[in-house]
Amino acid sequence: MENKIGMRIHLLKANKNFNRKTGCGGYAYPEISPDGQKICYIFNQKLCIWGAPSLMEEFNIVTKTRRLVAKGDFSDPKYSNDGKWLLFEEINFPESKYWIIDLQTLKNA
Protein backbone atom coordinates (compact mmCIF):
# COMPACT_ATOMS: atom_id res chain seq x y z
CA MET A 1 0.00 0.00 0.00
CA GLU A 2 1.48 3.34 -1.06
CA ASN A 3 1.13 6.35 1.27
CA LYS A 4 0.67 9.97 0.18
CA ILE A 5 4.41 10.67 0.36
CA GLY A 6 5.17 7.63 -1.78
CA MET A 7 2.61 8.75 -4.33
CA ARG A 8 4.03 12.31 -4.37
CA ILE A 9 7.53 10.93 -4.91
CA HIS A 10 6.27 8.75 -7.75
CA LEU A 11 4.68 11.81 -9.41
CA LEU A 12 7.86 13.85 -8.96
CA LYS A 13 9.90 11.10 -10.59
CA ALA A 14 7.48 11.05 -13.54
CA ASN A 15 7.77 14.84 -13.82
CA LYS A 16 11.57 14.55 -13.67
CA ASN A 17 11.58 12.30 -16.71
CA PHE A 18 9.25 14.60 -18.65
CA ASN A 19 11.28 17.72 -17.95
CA ARG A 20 14.57 16.04 -18.68
CA LYS A 21 13.35 15.08 -22.15
CA THR A 22 11.70 18.36 -23.10
CA GLY A 23 13.85 20.94 -21.30
CA CYS A 24 10.67 22.85 -20.43
CA GLY A 25 10.07 24.73 -17.18
CA GLY A 26 8.55 23.42 -14.00
CA TYR A 27 9.96 21.00 -11.43
CA ALA A 28 12.80 18.71 -12.42
CA TYR A 29 15.50 16.39 -11.06
CA PRO A 30 13.89 15.47 -7.72
CA GLU A 31 16.27 13.86 -5.23
CA ILE A 32 15.10 12.36 -1.93
CA SER A 33 17.34 12.73 1.12
CA PRO A 34 18.70 9.52 2.69
CA ASP A 35 16.40 9.95 5.72
CA GLY A 36 13.38 10.40 3.43
CA GLN A 37 12.41 13.72 5.04
CA LYS A 38 13.51 16.14 2.30
CA ILE A 39 13.34 16.49 -1.46
CA CYS A 40 15.79 18.64 -3.38
CA TYR A 41 14.69 19.72 -6.85
CA ILE A 42 15.24 22.30 -9.58
CA PHE A 43 12.48 24.80 -10.32
CA ASN A 44 12.30 27.04 -13.36
CA GLN A 45 9.40 29.42 -14.02
CA LYS A 46 10.41 30.16 -17.61
CA LEU A 47 8.92 27.65 -19.97
CA CYS A 48 11.21 26.30 -22.68
CA ILE A 49 13.79 29.09 -22.50
CA TRP A 50 17.27 27.61 -22.83
CA GLY A 51 19.67 28.84 -20.15
CA ALA A 52 16.99 30.57 -18.05
CA PRO A 53 18.14 30.75 -14.40
CA SER A 54 16.72 28.11 -12.12
CA LEU A 55 16.20 27.77 -8.40
CA MET A 56 17.44 24.75 -6.51
CA GLU A 57 15.11 24.25 -3.55
CA GLU A 58 14.86 21.77 -0.71
CA PHE A 59 11.39 20.83 0.54
CA ASN A 60 11.05 19.39 4.05
CA ILE A 61 8.24 16.83 3.94
CA VAL A 62 7.84 16.82 7.74
CA THR A 63 7.59 20.59 8.34
CA LYS A 64 6.20 21.36 4.87
CA THR A 65 8.71 24.17 4.41
CA ARG A 66 11.08 24.88 1.58
CA ARG A 67 14.31 26.79 1.34
CA LEU A 68 16.42 28.13 -1.46
CA VAL A 69 19.67 26.21 -1.85
CA ALA A 70 21.10 27.98 -4.93
CA LYS A 71 20.25 30.10 -7.98
CA GLY A 72 21.66 29.40 -11.42
CA ASP A 73 21.52 26.87 -14.23
CA PHE A 74 21.81 23.60 -12.30
CA SER A 75 20.85 19.97 -12.69
CA ASP A 76 21.02 16.57 -10.99
CA PRO A 77 21.28 17.34 -7.25
CA LYS A 78 22.48 14.32 -5.25
CA TYR A 79 22.59 13.98 -1.45
CA SER A 80 25.59 12.47 0.31
CA ASN A 81 24.94 9.24 2.20
CA ASP A 82 24.66 11.14 5.49
CA GLY A 83 22.46 13.89 3.94
CA LYS A 84 24.83 16.67 5.00
CA TRP A 85 26.22 17.52 1.56
CA LEU A 86 24.74 18.10 -1.86
CA LEU A 87 26.48 17.48 -5.19
CA PHE A 88 25.07 19.14 -8.30
CA GLU A 89 26.04 20.15 -11.80
CA GLU A 90 26.26 23.75 -12.98
CA ILE A 91 25.46 23.77 -16.68
CA ASN A 92 27.79 26.13 -18.49
CA PHE A 93 28.33 25.06 -22.08
CA PRO A 94 30.67 23.94 -23.48
CA GLU A 95 31.84 22.80 -20.04
CA SER A 96 29.96 21.96 -16.90
CA LYS A 97 31.16 22.28 -13.32
CA TYR A 98 30.29 20.13 -10.34
CA TRP A 99 29.75 21.66 -6.93
CA ILE A 100 29.53 20.20 -3.44
CA ILE A 101 27.85 22.32 -0.78
CA ASP A 102 27.33 21.92 2.94
CA LEU A 103 23.55 21.86 3.46
CA GLN A 104 23.85 23.40 6.93
CA THR A 105 25.81 26.48 5.83
CA LEU A 106 24.98 26.42 2.08
CA LYS A 107 28.67 27.09 1.39
CA ASN A 108 30.90 25.36 -1.15
CA ALA A 109 33.06 22.56 0.24
N, C-alpha and C positions, 0 to 999 in steps of 0.2 A: 504494500500500500504506500503510495507516494504522498508525502505531506505537501503543504503549500510552498515551503522553501524549496523542496525538491522539484516541484513543478515550475517555480520561478527560475531556478537554475537551468532546467531543461529549455525553457523559452529563451533565456539569455544565450544559451549555447546555439540554439537555432538562429537567433538574430546575429550572433557572431559570424556564422557561416555565410549568411546573406550579405552582410556588410563587407566581409572580406572579398567576396566575389565581385560586388558591384562598385565598391569604393564610395558609396553614397553615405550621407550623414546619418546620425542617430547614434545608438549605442553599439559598441564593437569590442571585441577581444576581452570578454569577461574572464576573470581569473578568481578562483575561490581560495581564500586563505586556508592554510593547513588546519586551523581549528574550526573551519566552517562558519565562522562568525562574520566574515567580511568578504566583499566582492570588489575587486578593483577592475575598472573598465575605462574605455576611452569614449568620450562624448564629443560629438561635433554637430553644431546647429546648422552649419552650411550644408545644404544638400548638393552632392556631386560637384563640389568645387575642389579641384586638385590642389593640395598644399595648404588648404584652409587650416588655421590653428585649431587644435583640439584641446580638450580638457581631460586630464587623467584624474578620475575621482575614485574614492574608496567609500563604499556604502557599508555601514555596520548594520547587519541584519537584526541584531539584538536590540540596539537602541534606536534603530531606524533613522540614523543620522548619516550624513555624507560630508566628506571633506575633500578639498582640492589638494591633489598631490603634486601636480605639475601642469604647466601650460606649454603647448608646442605641438609639433607634428610627431606624435609618438605611436607606437604599436606594441603589441605582445607583452603586456606586463606579466611578470612571473614572480611569485612569492618565494622567498627562501624557505627551507624546510622548517625553520623555527618561526617564520612569519614576521621576522624583525626587519628584513631587507626586501627591496623590490628591484628586480632587474627589468629593464625595458629598452626598446630600440627607439632612437631618435632618427627619423627618416629625413635624410638630407642628401638628395641625389647629387652626384653619382655615388657618394659614399654614405653609409649609415654609421652611427655611433651607438654604442651600448653604454648604458648608465646603470649604476647600482646606488640606490639611496637608502638611507636609514629611515624607516617609517616613523620613528619616534621624533626625530629632529627635522625630517624632510631635507636633509643635506646629503650631498654626494659623498660616497665612501672614499 
